[in-house]
Amino acid sequence: MIVHAARLGLDVGATQVLSRYQRWRRFDGMALLAVTDSLNRLFSNALPPIRLTRDVGLAMVNQIPPLKRLFVHHARGTVGKLPQLLLGETL
């Protein structure tokens, strides 16, 4: 979005340009925040049923490569509509 704005001769630091970028990435940021908070709560809980569920879940994810890859992609933030630079594309 910033490169696009620059090509149009717009101020890349303009509120309109930055707001557009913020709206575009807001869902990803909020989703990452929610997942991180949930993982923190999950791994800091020592209750036996929660610990068992957590351990079984981790074992399952580790044994199913496509599921593991999905989690890795989400953790890296490489899911959804991504910026061209992140995809390795020329601008």
PDB file of N, CA, C and O in Angstrom:
ATOM      1  N   MET A   1       0.822  -1.191   0.000  1.00  0.00           N
ATOM      2  CA  MET A   1       0.000   0.000   0.000  1.00  0.00           C
ATOM      3  C   MET A   1       0.866   1.256   0.000  1.00  0.00           C
ATOM      4  O   MET A   1       0.540   2.251  -0.648  1.00  0.00           O
ATOM      5  N   ILE A   2       1.965   1.193   0.730  1.00  0.00           N
ATOM      6  CA  ILE A   2       2.840   2.352   0.797  1.00  0.00           C
ATOM      7  C   ILE A   2       3.526   2.576  -0.547  1.00  0.00           C
ATOM      8  O   ILE A   2       3.626   3.712  -1.012  1.00  0.00           O
ATOM      9  N   VAL A   3       3.997   1.497  -1.173  1.00  0.00           N
ATOM     10  CA  VAL A   3       4.612   1.626  -2.495  1.00  0.00           C
ATOM     11  C   VAL A   3       3.589   2.133  -3.500  1.00  0.00           C
ATOM     12  O   VAL A   3       3.895   2.988  -4.330  1.00  0.00           O
ATOM     13  N   HIS A   4       2.387   1.609  -3.425  1.00  0.00           N
ATOM     14  CA  HIS A   4       1.315   2.053  -4.327  1.00  0.00           C
ATOM     15  C   HIS A   4       1.054   3.549  -4.145  1.00  0.00           C
ATOM     16  O   HIS A   4       0.916   4.280  -5.126  1.00  0.00           O
ATOM     17  N   ALA A   5       0.988   4.001  -2.897  1.00  0.00           N
ATOM     18  CA  ALA A   5       0.766   5.422  -2.616  1.00  0.00           C
ATOM     19  C   ALA A   5       1.917   6.264  -3.168  1.00  0.00           C
ATOM     20  O   ALA A   5       1.691   7.330  -3.742  1.00  0.00           O
ATOM     21  N   ALA A   6       3.145   5.788  -2.994  1.00  0.00           N
ATOM     22  CA  ALA A   6       4.305   6.527  -3.493  1.00  0.00           C
ATOM     23  C   ALA A   6       4.271   6.638  -5.014  1.00  0.00           C
ATOM     24  O   ALA A   6       4.596   7.684  -5.575  1.00  0.00           O
ATOM     25  N   ARG A   7       3.874   5.553  -5.674  1.00  0.00           N
ATOM     26  CA  ARG A   7       3.791   5.582  -7.142  1.00  0.00           C
ATOM     27  C   ARG A   7       2.741   6.569  -7.635  1.00  0.00           C
ATOM     28  O   ARG A   7       2.853   7.125  -8.728  1.00  0.00           O
ATOM     29  N   LEU A   8       1.714   6.777  -6.804  1.00  0.00           N
ATOM     30  CA  LEU A   8       0.676   7.744  -7.169  1.00  0.00           C
ATOM     31  C   LEU A   8       1.069   9.166  -6.792  1.00  0.00           C
ATOM     32  O   LEU A   8       0.332  10.115  -7.058  1.00  0.00           O
ATOM     33  N   GLY A   9       2.235   9.306  -6.170  1.00  0.00           N
ATOM     34  CA  GLY A   9       2.692  10.623  -5.766  1.00  0.00           C
ATOM     35  C   GLY A   9       2.089  11.099  -4.457  1.00  0.00           C
ATOM     36  O   GLY A   9       2.161  12.282  -4.125  1.00  0.00           O
ATOM     37  N   LEU A  10       1.487  10.165  -3.705  1.00  0.00           N
ATOM     38  CA  LEU A  10       0.882  10.533  -2.423  1.00  0.00           C
ATOM     39  C   LEU A  10       1.937  10.508  -1.321  1.00  0.00           C
ATOM     40  O   LEU A  10       2.981   9.868  -1.450  1.00  0.00           O
ATOM     41  N   ASP A  11       1.644  11.207  -0.252  1.00  0.00           N
ATOM     42  CA  ASP A  11       2.512  11.185   0.926  1.00  0.00           C
ATOM     43  C   ASP A  11       2.334   9.838   1.614  1.00  0.00           C
ATOM     44  O   ASP A  11       1.239   9.528   2.083  1.00  0.00           O
ATOM     45  N   VAL A  12       3.405   9.024   1.682  1.00  0.00           N
ATOM     46  CA  VAL A  12       3.292   7.682   2.256  1.00  0.00           C
ATOM     47  C   VAL A  12       3.018   7.720   3.756  1.00  0.00           C
ATOM     48  O   VAL A  12       2.591   6.721   4.334  1.00  0.00           O
ATOM     49  N   GLY A  13       3.257   8.852   4.380  1.00  0.00           N
ATOM     50  CA  GLY A  13       2.974   8.987   5.810  1.00  0.00           C
ATOM     51  C   GLY A  13       1.636   9.638   6.099  1.00  0.00           C
ATOM     52  O   GLY A  13       1.314   9.928   7.251  1.00  0.00           O
ATOM     53  N   ALA A  14       0.852   9.868   5.044  1.00  0.00           N
ATOM     54  CA  ALA A  14      -0.452  10.516   5.227  1.00  0.00           C
ATOM     55  C   ALA A  14      -1.393   9.620   6.022  1.00  0.00           C
ATOM     56  O   ALA A  14      -1.353   8.395   5.903  1.00  0.00           O
ATOM     57  N   THR A  15      -2.224  10.235   6.817  1.00  0.00           N
ATOM     58  CA  THR A  15      -3.174   9.502   7.657  1.00  0.00           C
ATOM     59  C   THR A  15      -4.043   8.564   6.824  1.00  0.00           C
ATOM     60  O   THR A  15      -4.312   7.439   7.246  1.00  0.00           O
ATOM     61  N   GLN A  16      -4.476   9.000   5.668  1.00  0.00           N
ATOM     62  CA  GLN A  16      -5.337   8.172   4.812  1.00  0.00           C
ATOM     63  C   GLN A  16      -4.614   6.892   4.365  1.00  0.00           C
ATOM     64  O   GLN A  16      -5.202   5.810   4.381  1.00  0.00           O
ATOM     65  N   VAL A  17      -3.365   7.013   3.974  1.00  0.00           N
ATOM     66  CA  VAL A  17      -2.586   5.855   3.523  1.00  0.00           C
ATOM     67  C   VAL A  17      -2.347   4.895   4.678  1.00  0.00           C
ATOM     68  O   VAL A  17      -2.552   3.689   4.541  1.00  0.00           O
ATOM     69  N   LEU A  18      -1.916   5.427   5.811  1.00  0.00           N
ATOM     70  CA  LEU A  18      -1.625   4.582   6.966  1.00  0.00           C
ATOM     71  C   LEU A  18      -2.889   3.952   7.543  1.00  0.00           C
ATOM     72  O   LEU A  18      -2.851   2.817   8.017  1.00  0.00           O
ATOM     73  N   SER A  19      -3.997   4.669   7.507  1.00  0.00           N
ATOM     74  CA  SER A  19      -5.270   4.113   7.992  1.00  0.00           C
ATOM     75  C   SER A  19      -5.729   2.950   7.124  1.00  0.00           C
ATOM     76  O   SER A  19      -6.259   1.960   7.627  1.00  0.00           O
ATOM     77  N   ARG A  20      -5.522   3.076   5.818  1.00  0.00           N
ATOM     78  CA  ARG A  20      -5.893   1.996   4.904  1.00  0.00           C
ATOM     79  C   ARG A  20      -5.075   0.735   5.209  1.00  0.00           C
ATOM     80  O   ARG A  20      -5.609  -0.374   5.234  1.00  0.00           O
ATOM     81  N   TYR A  21      -3.779   0.925   5.438  1.00  0.00           N
ATOM     82  CA  TYR A  21      -2.916  -0.207   5.784  1.00  0.00           C
ATOM     83  C   TYR A  21      -3.344  -0.811   7.124  1.00  0.00           C
ATOM     84  O   TYR A  21      -3.400  -2.032   7.269  1.00  0.00           O
ATOM     85  N   GLN A  22      -3.640   0.031   8.081  1.00  0.00           N
ATOM     86  CA  GLN A  22      -4.059  -0.443   9.398  1.00  0.00           C
ATOM     87  C   GLN A  22      -5.354  -1.265   9.300  1.00  0.00           C
ATOM     88  O   GLN A  22      -5.468  -2.319   9.926  1.00  0.00           O
ATOM     89  N   ARG A  23      -6.319  -0.786   8.523  1.00  0.00           N
ATOM     90  CA  ARG A  23      -7.577  -1.538   8.352  1.00  0.00           C
ATOM     91  C   ARG A  23      -7.308  -2.885   7.693  1.00  0.00           C
ATOM     92  O   ARG A  23      -7.907  -3.895   8.064  1.00  0.00           O
ATOM     93  N   TRP A  24      -6.404  -2.898   6.714  1.00  0.00           N
ATOM     94  CA  TRP A  24      -6.088  -4.130   5.980  1.00  0.00           C
ATOM     95  C   TRP A  24      -5.478  -5.169   6.913  1.00  0.00           C
ATOM     96  O   TRP A  24      -5.825  -6.346   6.810  1.00  0.00           O
ATOM     97  N   ARG A  25      -4.589  -4.784   7.812  1.00  0.00           N
ATOM     98  CA  ARG A  25      -3.867  -5.714   8.664  1.00  0.00           C
ATOM     99  C   ARG A  25      -4.497  -5.905  10.049  1.00  0.00           C
ATOM    100  O   ARG A  25      -4.012  -6.720  10.834  1.00  0.00           O
ATOM    101  N   ARG A  26      -5.564  -5.169  10.360  1.00  0.00           N
ATOM    102  CA  ARG A  26      -6.155  -5.209  11.701  1.00  0.00           C
ATOM    103  C   ARG A  26      -6.589  -6.615  12.107  1.00  0.00           C
ATOM    104  O   ARG A  26      -6.280  -7.057  13.213  1.00  0.00           O
ATOM    105  N   PHE A  27      -7.290  -7.313  11.245  1.00  0.00           N
ATOM    106  CA  PHE A  27      -7.780  -8.648  11.603  1.00  0.00           C
ATOM    107  C   PHE A  27      -6.619  -9.578  11.948  1.00  0.00           C
ATOM    108  O   PHE A  27      -6.681 -10.301  12.943  1.00  0.00           O
ATOM    109  N   ASP A  28      -5.563  -9.565  11.138  1.00  0.00           N
ATOM    110  CA  ASP A  28      -4.407 -10.422  11.387  1.00  0.00           C
ATOM    111  C   ASP A  28      -3.766 -10.105  12.730  1.00  0.00           C
ATOM    112  O   ASP A  28      -3.400 -11.012  13.478  1.00  0.00           O
ATOM    113  N   GLY A  29      -3.631  -8.829  13.031  1.00  0.00           N
ATOM    114  CA  GLY A  29      -3.047  -8.428  14.310  1.00  0.00           C
ATOM    115  C   GLY A  29      -3.893  -8.864  15.494  1.00  0.00           C
ATOM    116  O   GLY A  29      -3.367  -9.355  16.492  1.00  0.00           O
ATOM    117  N   MET A  30      -5.205  -8.684  15.383  1.00  0.00           N
ATOM    118  CA  MET A  30      -6.103  -9.077  16.473  1.00  0.00           C
ATOM    119  C   MET A  30      -6.143 -10.597  16.623  1.00  0.00           C
ATOM    120  O   MET A  30      -6.193 -11.114  17.739  1.00  0.00           O
ATOM    121  N   ALA A  31      -6.122 -11.297  15.515  1.00  0.00           N
ATOM    122  CA  ALA A  31      -6.124 -12.761  15.580  1.00  0.00           C
ATOM    123  C   ALA A  31      -4.852 -13.265  16.256  1.00  0.00           C
ATOM    124  O   ALA A  31      -4.908 -14.172  17.085  1.00  0.00           O
ATOM    125  N   LEU A  32      -3.712 -12.683  15.907  1.00  0.00           N
ATOM    126  CA  LEU A  32      -2.447 -13.077  16.523  1.00  0.00           C
ATOM    127  C   LEU A  32      -2.463 -12.777  18.019  1.00  0.00           C
ATOM    128  O   LEU A  32      -1.966 -13.571  18.818  1.00  0.00           O
ATOM    129  N   LEU A  33      -3.023 -11.654  18.394  1.00  0.00           N
ATOM    130  CA  LEU A  33      -3.136 -11.294  19.808  1.00  0.00           C
ATOM    131  C   LEU A  33      -3.990 -12.313  20.561  1.00  0.00           C
ATOM    132  O   LEU A  33      -3.621 -12.759  21.648  1.00  0.00           O
ATOM    133  N   ALA A  34      -5.125 -12.676  19.983  1.00  0.00           N
ATOM    134  CA  ALA A  34      -6.022 -13.641  20.631  1.00  0.00           C
ATOM    135  C   ALA A  34      -5.366 -15.016  20.769  1.00  0.00           C
ATOM    136  O   ALA A  34      -5.471 -15.656  21.815  1.00  0.00           O
ATOM    137  N   VAL A  35      -4.700 -15.458  19.727  1.00  0.00           N
ATOM    138  CA  VAL A  35      -4.042 -16.768  19.770  1.00  0.00           C
ATOM    139  C   VAL A  35      -2.900 -16.764  20.790  1.00  0.00           C
ATOM    140  O   VAL A  35      -2.746 -17.714  21.558  1.00  0.00           O
ATOM    141  N   THR A  36      -2.113 -15.710  20.795  1.00  0.00           N
ATOM    142  CA  THR A  36      -1.000 -15.620  21.741  1.00  0.00           C
ATOM    143  C   THR A  36      -1.502 -15.620  23.177  1.00  0.00           C
ATOM    144  O   THR A  36      -0.942 -16.304  24.034  1.00  0.00           O
ATOM    145  N   ASP A  37      -2.551 -14.860  23.441  1.00  0.00           N
ATOM    146  CA  ASP A  37      -3.126 -14.827  24.785  1.00  0.00           C
ATOM    147  C   ASP A  37      -3.667 -16.202  25.172  1.00  0.00           C
ATOM    148  O   ASP A  37      -3.457 -16.660  26.295  1.00  0.00           O
ATOM    149  N   SER A  38      -4.356 -16.852  24.253  1.00  0.00           N
ATOM    150  CA  SER A  38      -4.909 -18.188  24.534  1.00  0.00           C
ATOM    151  C   SER A  38      -3.808 -19.204  24.821  1.00  0.00           C
ATOM    152  O   SER A  38      -3.920 -20.007  25.747  1.00  0.00           O
ATOM    153  N   LEU A  39      -2.743 -19.162  24.020  1.00  0.00           N
ATOM    154  CA  LEU A  39      -1.626 -20.080  24.250  1.00  0.00           C
ATOM    155  C   LEU A  39      -0.957 -19.816  25.595  1.00  0.00           C
ATOM    156  O   LEU A  39      -0.583 -20.748  26.307  1.00  0.00           O
ATOM    157  N   ASN A  40      -0.812 -18.552  25.928  1.00  0.00           N
ATOM    158  CA  ASN A  40      -0.223 -18.209  27.221  1.00  0.00           C
ATOM    159  C   ASN A  40      -1.071 -18.774  28.364  1.00  0.00           C
ATOM    160  O   ASN A  40      -0.541 -19.346  29.316  1.00  0.00           O
ATOM    161  N   ARG A  41      -2.379 -18.608  28.259  1.00  0.00           N
ATOM    162  CA  ARG A  41      -3.277 -19.136  29.297  1.00  0.00           C
ATOM    163  C   ARG A  41      -3.233 -20.661  29.328  1.00  0.00           C
ATOM    164  O   ARG A  41      -3.233 -21.263  30.402  1.00  0.00           O
ATOM    165  N   LEU A  42      -3.195 -21.277  28.165  1.00  0.00           N
ATOM    166  CA  LEU A  42      -3.179 -22.733  28.078  1.00  0.00           C
ATOM    167  C   LEU A  42      -1.911 -23.321  28.700  1.00  0.00           C
ATOM    168  O   LEU A  42      -1.980 -24.288  29.459  1.00  0.00           O
ATOM    169  N   PHE A  43      -0.760 -22.738  28.380  1.00  0.00           N
ATOM    170  CA  PHE A  43       0.502 -23.302  28.852  1.00  0.00           C
ATOM    171  C   PHE A  43       0.871 -22.878  30.270  1.00  0.00           C
ATOM    172  O   PHE A  43       1.790 -23.441  30.866  1.00  0.00           O
ATOM    173  N   SER A  44       0.169 -21.900  30.809  1.00  0.00           N
ATOM    174  CA  SER A  44       0.456 -21.502  32.185  1.00  0.00           C
ATOM    175  C   SER A  44      -0.516 -22.156  33.165  1.00  0.00           C
ATOM    176  O   SER A  44      -0.464 -21.881  34.364  1.00  0.00           O
ATOM    177  N   ASN A  45      -1.395 -23.012  32.669  1.00  0.00           N
ATOM    178  CA  ASN A  45      -2.389 -23.667  33.506  1.00  0.00           C
ATOM    179  C   ASN A  45      -1.917 -25.069  33.865  1.00  0.00           C
ATOM    180  O   ASN A  45      -1.559 -25.859  32.991  1.00  0.00           O
ATOM    181  N   ALA A  46      -1.921 -25.368  35.164  1.00  0.00           N
ATOM    182  CA  ALA A  46      -1.415 -26.669  35.623  1.00  0.00           C
ATOM    183  C   ALA A  46      -2.523 -27.637  36.011  1.00  0.00           C
ATOM    184  O   ALA A  46      -2.239 -28.712  36.540  1.00  0.00           O
ATOM    185  N   LEU A  47      -3.779 -27.280  35.761  1.00  0.00           N
ATOM    186  CA  LEU A  47      -4.874 -28.194  36.096  1.00  0.00           C
ATOM    187  C   LEU A  47      -4.738 -29.478  35.271  1.00  0.00           C
ATOM    188  O   LEU A  47      -4.566 -29.413  34.054  1.00  0.00           O
ATOM    189  N   PRO A  48      -4.813 -30.642  35.923  1.00  0.00           N
ATOM    190  CA  PRO A  48      -4.601 -31.917  35.207  1.00  0.00           C
ATOM    191  C   PRO A  48      -5.453 -32.111  33.949  1.00  0.00           C
ATOM    192  O   PRO A  48      -4.906 -32.546  32.936  1.00  0.00           O
ATOM    193  N   PRO A  49      -6.770 -31.812  33.951  1.00  0.00           N
ATOM    194  CA  PRO A  49      -7.530 -32.029  32.700  1.00  0.00           C
ATOM    195  C   PRO A  49      -7.077 -31.112  31.566  1.00  0.00           C
ATOM    196  O   PRO A  49      -7.062 -31.512  30.402  1.00  0.00           O
ATOM    197  N   ILE A  50      -6.716 -29.899  31.911  1.00  0.00           N
ATOM    198  CA  ILE A  50      -6.247 -28.959  30.880  1.00  0.00           C
ATOM    199  C   ILE A  50      -4.873 -29.384  30.382  1.00  0.00           C
ATOM    200  O   ILE A  50      -4.607 -29.335  29.182  1.00  0.00           O
ATOM    201  N   ARG A  51      -4.002 -29.798  31.290  1.00  0.00           N
ATOM    202  CA  ARG A  51      -2.668 -30.271  30.903  1.00  0.00           C
ATOM    203  C   ARG A  51      -2.766 -31.485  29.983  1.00  0.00           C
ATOM    204  O   ARG A  51      -2.041 -31.574  28.992  1.00  0.00           O
ATOM    205  N   LEU A  52      -3.662 -32.422  30.308  1.00  0.00           N
ATOM    206  CA  LEU A  52      -3.847 -33.615  29.485  1.00  0.00           C
ATOM    207  C   LEU A  52      -4.355 -33.237  28.098  1.00  0.00           C
ATOM    208  O   LEU A  52      -3.840 -33.717  27.088  1.00  0.00           O
ATOM    209  N   THR A  53      -5.363 -32.380  28.055  1.00  0.00           N
ATOM    210  CA  THR A  53      -5.923 -31.940  26.769  1.00  0.00           C
ATOM    211  C   THR A  53      -4.850 -31.246  25.934  1.00  0.00           C
ATOM    212  O   THR A  53      -4.744 -31.477  24.730  1.00  0.00           O
ATOM    213  N   ARG A  54      -4.061 -30.400  26.578  1.00  0.00           N
ATOM    214  CA  ARG A  54      -2.985 -29.685  25.890  1.00  0.00           C
ATOM    215  C   ARG A  54      -1.965 -30.660  25.321  1.00  0.00           C
ATOM    216  O   ARG A  54      -1.560 -30.531  24.165  1.00  0.00           O
ATOM    217  N   ASP A  55      -1.548 -31.630  26.121  1.00  0.00           N
ATOM    218  CA  ASP A  55      -0.544 -32.594  25.679  1.00  0.00           C
ATOM    219  C   ASP A  55      -1.052 -33.460  24.525  1.00  0.00           C
ATOM    220  O   ASP A  55      -0.316 -33.730  23.577  1.00  0.00           O
ATOM    221  N   VAL A  56      -2.306 -33.891  24.607  1.00  0.00           N
ATOM    222  CA  VAL A  56      -2.896 -34.694  23.531  1.00  0.00           C
ATOM    223  C   VAL A  56      -3.005 -33.855  22.257  1.00  0.00           C
ATOM    224  O   VAL A  56      -2.698 -34.334  21.166  1.00  0.00           O
ATOM    225  N   GLY A  57      -3.441 -32.602  22.400  1.00  0.00           N
ATOM    226  CA  GLY A  57      -3.559 -31.715  21.243  1.00  0.00           C
ATOM    227  C   GLY A  57      -2.224 -31.483  20.563  1.00  0.00           C
ATOM    228  O   GLY A  57      -2.133 -31.534  19.337  1.00  0.00           O
ATOM    229  N   LEU A  58      -1.190 -31.229  21.346  1.00  0.00           N
ATOM    230  CA  LEU A  58       0.145 -31.020  20.772  1.00  0.00           C
ATOM    231  C   LEU A  58       0.653 -32.272  20.069  1.00  0.00           C
ATOM    232  O   LEU A  58       1.251 -32.190  18.996  1.00  0.00           O
ATOM    233  N   ALA A  59       0.416 -33.420  20.674  1.00  0.00           N
ATOM    234  CA  ALA A  59       0.844 -34.678  20.054  1.00  0.00           C
ATOM    235  C   ALA A  59       0.136 -34.891  18.718  1.00  0.00           C
ATOM    236  O   ALA A  59       0.753 -35.330  17.748  1.00  0.00           O
ATOM    237  N   MET A  60      -1.161 -34.579  18.670  1.00  0.00           N
ATOM    238  CA  MET A  60      -1.919 -34.744  17.425  1.00  0.00           C
ATOM    239  C   MET A  60      -1.393 -33.817  16.336  1.00  0.00           C
ATOM    240  O   MET A  60      -1.189 -34.238  15.197  1.00  0.00           O
ATOM    241  N   VAL A  61      -1.173 -32.547  16.694  1.00  0.00           N
ATOM    242  CA  VAL A  61      -0.664 -31.582  15.715  1.00  0.00           C
ATOM    243  C   VAL A  61       0.701 -32.025  15.203  1.00  0.00           C
ATOM    244  O   VAL A  61       0.990 -31.901  14.013  1.00  0.00           O
ATOM    245  N   ASN A  62       1.529 -32.534  16.088  1.00  0.00           N
ATOM    246  CA  ASN A  62       2.865 -32.968  15.701  1.00  0.00           C
ATOM    247  C   ASN A  62       2.829 -34.195  14.778  1.00  0.00           C
ATOM    248  O   ASN A  62       3.744 -34.387  13.976  1.00  0.00           O
ATOM    249  N   GLN A  63       1.787 -35.021  14.882  1.00  0.00           N
ATOM    250  CA  GLN A  63       1.688 -36.243  14.081  1.00  0.00           C
ATOM    251  C   GLN A  63       0.979 -36.027  12.739  1.00  0.00           C
ATOM    252  O   GLN A  63       0.995 -36.916  11.889  1.00  0.00           O
ATOM    253  N   ILE A  64       0.363 -34.867  12.540  1.00  0.00           N
ATOM    254  CA  ILE A  64      -0.380 -34.597  11.304  1.00  0.00           C
ATOM    255  C   ILE A  64       0.298 -33.430  10.578  1.00  0.00           C
ATOM    256  O   ILE A  64      -0.007 -32.270  10.856  1.00  0.00           O
ATOM    257  N   PRO A  65       1.213 -33.728   9.652  1.00  0.00           N
ATOM    258  CA  PRO A  65       1.997 -32.680   8.990  1.00  0.00           C
ATOM    259  C   PRO A  65       1.180 -31.534   8.375  1.00  0.00           C
ATOM    260  O   PRO A  65       1.575 -30.379   8.535  1.00  0.00           O
ATOM    261  N   PRO A  66       0.052 -31.795   7.675  1.00  0.00           N
ATOM    262  CA  PRO A  66      -0.688 -30.657   7.119  1.00  0.00           C
ATOM    263  C   PRO A  66      -1.222 -29.719   8.206  1.00  0.00           C
ATOM    264  O   PRO A  66      -1.236 -28.500   8.030  1.00  0.00           O
ATOM    265  N   LEU A  67      -1.654 -30.287   9.313  1.00  0.00           N
ATOM    266  CA  LEU A  67      -2.150 -29.472  10.419  1.00  0.00           C
ATOM    267  C   LEU A  67      -1.003 -28.679  11.042  1.00  0.00           C
ATOM    268  O   LEU A  67      -1.162 -27.509  11.392  1.00  0.00           O
ATOM    269  N   LYS A  68       0.135 -29.319  11.174  1.00  0.00           N
ATOM    270  CA  LYS A  68       1.316 -28.650  11.721  1.00  0.00           C
ATOM    271  C   LYS A  68       1.731 -27.491  10.824  1.00  0.00           C
ATOM    272  O   LYS A  68       2.053 -26.409  11.315  1.00  0.00           O
ATOM    273  N   ARG A  69       1.725 -27.713   9.499  1.00  0.00           N
ATOM    274  CA  ARG A  69       2.074 -26.645   8.553  1.00  0.00           C
ATOM    275  C   ARG A  69       1.097 -25.480   8.654  1.00  0.00           C
ATOM    276  O   ARG A  69       1.501 -24.320   8.576  1.00  0.00           O
ATOM    277  N   LEU A  70      -0.187 -25.787   8.829  1.00  0.00           N
ATOM    278  CA  LEU A  70      -1.198 -24.735   8.969  1.00  0.00           C
ATOM    279  C   LEU A  70      -0.889 -23.860  10.182  1.00  0.00           C
ATOM    280  O   LEU A  70      -0.936 -22.633  10.092  1.00  0.00           O
ATOM    281  N   PHE A  71      -0.574 -24.484  11.307  1.00  0.00           N
ATOM    282  CA  PHE A  71      -0.231 -23.733  12.506  1.00  0.00           C
ATOM    283  C   PHE A  71       1.036 -22.905  12.299  1.00  0.00           C
ATOM    284  O   PHE A  71       1.114 -21.763  12.754  1.00  0.00           O
ATOM    285  N   VAL A  72       2.012 -23.466  11.624  1.00  0.00           N
ATOM    286  CA  VAL A  72       3.261 -22.745  11.359  1.00  0.00           C
ATOM    287  C   VAL A  72       2.994 -21.527  10.483  1.00  0.00           C
ATOM    288  O   VAL A  72       3.515 -20.445  10.753  1.00  0.00           O
ATOM    289  N   HIS A  73       2.185 -21.691   9.433  1.00  0.00           N
ATOM    290  CA  HIS A  73       1.863 -20.564   8.548  1.00  0.00           C
ATOM    291  C   HIS A  73       1.139 -19.461   9.316  1.00  0.00           C
ATOM    292  O   HIS A  73       1.427 -18.279   9.130  1.00  0.00           O
ATOM    293  N   HIS A  74       0.221 -19.841  10.161  1.00  0.00           N
ATOM    294  CA  HIS A  74      -0.489 -18.844  10.961  1.00  0.00           C
ATOM    295  C   HIS A  74       0.461 -18.143  11.919  1.00  0.00           C
ATOM    296  O   HIS A  74       0.386 -16.925  12.083  1.00  0.00           O
ATOM    297  N   ALA A  75       1.344 -18.888  12.547  1.00  0.00           N
ATOM    298  CA  ALA A  75       2.292 -18.303  13.496  1.00  0.00           C
ATOM    299  C   ALA A  75       3.247 -17.326  12.800  1.00  0.00           C
ATOM    300  O   ALA A  75       3.641 -16.315  13.381  1.00  0.00           O
ATOM    301  N   ARG A  76       3.611 -17.634  11.564  1.00  0.00           N
ATOM    302  CA  ARG A  76       4.501 -16.750  10.800  1.00  0.00           C
ATOM    303  C   ARG A  76       3.768 -15.553  10.228  1.00  0.00           C
ATOM    304  O   ARG A  76       4.392 -14.571   9.826  1.00  0.00           O
ATOM    305  N   GLY A  77       2.445 -15.631  10.191  1.00  0.00           N
ATOM    306  CA  GLY A  77       1.674 -14.540   9.604  1.00  0.00           C
ATOM    307  C   GLY A  77       1.644 -14.594   8.090  1.00  0.00           C
ATOM    308  O   GLY A  77       1.481 -13.570   7.427  1.00  0.00           O
ATOM    309  N   THR A  78       1.801 -15.793   7.542  1.00  0.00           N
ATOM    310  CA  THR A  78       1.832 -15.933   6.084  1.00  0.00           C
ATOM    311  C   THR A  78       0.561 -16.598   5.563  1.00  0.00           C
ATOM    312  O   THR A  78       0.615 -17.508   4.737  1.00  0.00           O
ATOM    313  N   VAL A  79      -0.575 -16.129   6.059  1.00  0.00           N
ATOM    314  CA  VAL A  79      -1.874 -16.638   5.625  1.00  0.00           C
ATOM    315  C   VAL A  79      -2.718 -15.443   5.204  1.00  0.00           C
ATOM    316  O   VAL A  79      -2.600 -14.360   5.777  1.00  0.00           O
ATOM    317  N   GLY A  80      -3.554 -15.638   4.219  1.00  0.00           N
ATOM    318  CA  GLY A  80      -4.437 -14.555   3.782  1.00  0.00           C
ATOM    319  C   GLY A  80      -3.778 -13.704   2.711  1.00  0.00           C
ATOM    320  O   GLY A  80      -2.776 -14.094   2.111  1.00  0.00           O
ATOM    321  N   LYS A  81      -4.362 -12.536   2.483  1.00  0.00           N
ATOM    322  CA  LYS A  81      -3.830 -11.614   1.472  1.00  0.00           C
ATOM    323  C   LYS A  81      -2.606 -10.929   2.050  1.00  0.00           C
ATOM    324  O   LYS A  81      -2.697 -10.195   3.034  1.00  0.00           O
ATOM    325  N   LEU A  82      -1.461 -11.174   1.427  1.00  0.00           N
ATOM    326  CA  LEU A  82      -0.190 -10.703   1.962  1.00  0.00           C
ATOM    327  C   LEU A  82       0.429  -9.624   1.081  1.00  0.00           C
ATOM    328  O   LEU A  82       0.153  -9.560  -0.117  1.00  0.00           O
ATOM    329  N   PRO A  83       1.267  -8.776   1.677  1.00  0.00           N
ATOM    330  CA  PRO A  83       1.980  -7.763   0.891  1.00  0.00           C
ATOM    331  C   PRO A  83       2.900  -8.415  -0.140  1.00  0.00           C
ATOM    332  O   PRO A  83       3.436  -9.499   0.092  1.00  0.00           O
ATOM    333  N   GLN A  84       3.072  -7.763  -1.249  1.00  0.00           N
ATOM    334  CA  GLN A  84       3.899  -8.280  -2.340  1.00  0.00           C
ATOM    335  C   GLN A  84       5.317  -8.598  -1.879  1.00  0.00           C
ATOM    336  O   GLN A  84       5.877  -9.626  -2.258  1.00  0.00           O
ATOM    337  N   LEU A  85       5.898  -7.722  -1.063  1.00  0.00           N
ATOM    338  CA  LEU A  85       7.272  -7.944  -0.607  1.00  0.00           C
ATOM    339  C   LEU A  85       7.380  -9.220   0.208  1.00  0.00           C
ATOM    340  O   LEU A  85       8.370  -9.942   0.095  1.00  0.00           O
ATOM    341  N   LEU A  86       6.377  -9.507   1.027  1.00  0.00           N
ATOM    342  CA  LEU A  86       6.406 -10.718   1.836  1.00  0.00           C
ATOM    343  C   LEU A  86       6.331 -11.953   0.960  1.00  0.00           C
ATOM    344  O   LEU A  86       6.867 -13.003   1.315  1.00  0.00           O
ATOM    345  N   LEU A  87       5.676 -11.837  -0.172  1.00  0.00           N
ATOM    346  CA  LEU A  87       5.548 -12.957  -1.107  1.00  0.00           C
ATOM    347  C   LEU A  87       6.771 -13.086  -2.018  1.00  0.00           C
ATOM    348  O   LEU A  87       6.859 -14.026  -2.809  1.00  0.00           O
ATOM    349  N   GLY A  88       7.713 -12.143  -1.908  1.00  0.00           N
ATOM    350  CA  GLY A  88       8.906 -12.192  -2.750  1.00  0.00           C
ATOM    351  C   GLY A  88       8.664 -11.639  -4.147  1.00  0.00           C
ATOM    352  O   GLY A  88       9.471 -11.861  -5.050  1.00  0.00           O
ATOM    353  N   GLU A  89       7.573 -10.931  -4.331  1.00  0.00           N
ATOM    354  CA  GLU A  89       7.240 -10.379  -5.639  1.00  0.00           C
ATOM    355  C   GLU A  89       7.874  -9.003  -5.802  1.00  0.00           C
ATOM    356  O   GLU A  89       8.135  -8.301  -4.824  1.00  0.00           O
ATOM    357  N   THR A  90       8.116  -8.633  -7.053  1.00  0.00           N
ATOM    358  CA  THR A  90       8.647  -7.294  -7.310  1.00  0.00           C
ATOM    359  C   THR A  90       7.529  -6.275  -7.177  1.00  0.00           C
ATOM    360  O   THR A  90       6.350  -6.580  -7.356  1.00  0.00           O
ATOM    361  N   LEU A  91       7.934  -5.071  -6.859  1.00  0.00           N
ATOM    362  CA  LEU A  91       6.940  -4.004  -6.670  1.00  0.00           C
ATOM    363  C   LEU A  91       6.674  -3.256  -7.902  1.00  0.00           C
ATOM    364  O   LEU A  91       5.863  -2.331  -7.900  1.00  0.00           O
TER     365      LEU A  91
END
